[in-house]
C-alpha cells in the first residue's frame, strides 16, 4: 500500500500525505519489516517532515532488518547480471530479495546524509 498509493509520484505531495507515509513507515519499522526498498523511498519522502535524526535512525533500523532478513534467505546474488538475466528470476521471493539487497546502499546513503 505504501509504495503504490502513498509515495510521491508527482509534485502534489503535501503535508497530510506525509503524515500518512510517516504512520505507515513507523508501522513497518515497529514490525521489523525487511523491505528496505519501500522504507528507503518512504524516508526520502519524509524529508522536512521528520527530523534528520529520525530519518537516520529509521534508515539504520531498516538496514538492520533488511540485513538480518537477507542473512536468513536463500539469496541468489545478481551482481553482473544483465536486465534479461534478471527477468529470468521468475520467483517472486527472489525478486523481493533483490529489491531489498539493492536498497541497502540507498539506506546507507540516507544514513550518511542525515548524520
DAFENMO-V917901 format. One record per residue. N is the residue number from 0. PHI is phi in radians with two decimals (NA if undefined). Layout:
# DAFENMO-V917901
N/PHI
N/PHI
This chain:
# DAFENMO-V917901
0/NA
1/-1.03
2/-1.26
3/-1.57
4/-1.77
5/-2.00
6/-1.28
7/-1.15
8/-2.19
9/-2.64
10/-1.39
11/-1.60
12/-1.65
13/-1.85
14/-1.03
15/-1.11
16/-1.21
17/-1.09
18/-1.07
19/-1.21
20/-1.06
21/-1.06
22/-1.03
23/-1.24
24/-1.14
25/-1.00
26/-1.03
27/-1.07
28/-1.17
29/-1.17
30/-1.88
31/0.92
32/-1.18
33/-1.52
34/-1.30
35/-1.03
36/-1.14
37/-1.26
38/-1.16
39/-1.06
40/-1.09
41/-1.12
42/-1.11
43/-1.08
44/-1.36
45/-1.64
46/-0.99
47/1.52
48/-1.74
49/-1.67
50/-1.24
51/-1.03
52/-1.14
53/-1.07
54/-1.15
55/-1.09
56/-1.13
57/-1.11
58/-1.13
59/-1.09
60/-1.10
61/-1.07
62/-1.08
63/-1.07
64/-1.08
65/-1.15
66/-1.12
67/-1.11
68/-1.09
69/-1.13
70/-1.16
71/-1.72
72/-1.89
73/-1.58
74/-1.65
75/-1.67
76/-1.15
77/-1.99
78/-0.98
79/1.55
80/-1.41
81/-1.42
82/-1.02
83/-1.10
84/-1.15
85/-1.12
86/-1.17
87/-1.30
88/-1.36
89/-1.45
90/-1.22
91/-1.03
92/-1.09
93/-1.14
94/-1.12
95/-1.10
96/-1.06
97/-1.15
98/-1.07
99/-1.10
100/-0.99
101/-1.39
102/-1.47
103/-1.02
104/-1.07
105/-1.14
106/-1.10
107/-1.13
108/-1.13
109/-1.07
110/-1.04
111/-1.06
112/-1.27
113/-1.98
114/-1.50
